[in-house]
């Protein structure tokens, strides 16, 4: 068997891969955010990260900040930190946060 045939046979063999939707025993407290409706204050129970589903500006206050900071975000982006507030000036959409 030539090297090419060995390589081709190796690449075509079946492999057992874990299914990406398998439960790994991790539970998360996910929260849908709607900052355009009302300013959201999480100071008593901060978010660890925010997932952005739609492009826009994200105005958040982290635990170490005294004012809101603007982040220009794109869909699929995560913003991490102890987030204590999300401003109504936020234009990014489909936001999800985790505590």
C-alpha angles and dihedrals in degrees: 000000000000123000089253092055091047091051093047092049090049092051094046098051117108118255132196109235124180114254107248092223095058115126112247097187096261119135122195134190100227121186129192109226124216104178094160089069100046137351107262120221118195099167093123092050111016125206117244094209144350124222115211117214098178133034122258144090120315118201112195139160118217123205092259094048129088095197139034118273125208120232120186101216138184131210113283095027125133123210112200132197138082097302114195102173142018118203128228087234088075114119098178112107140214094031122181124184132192127211 
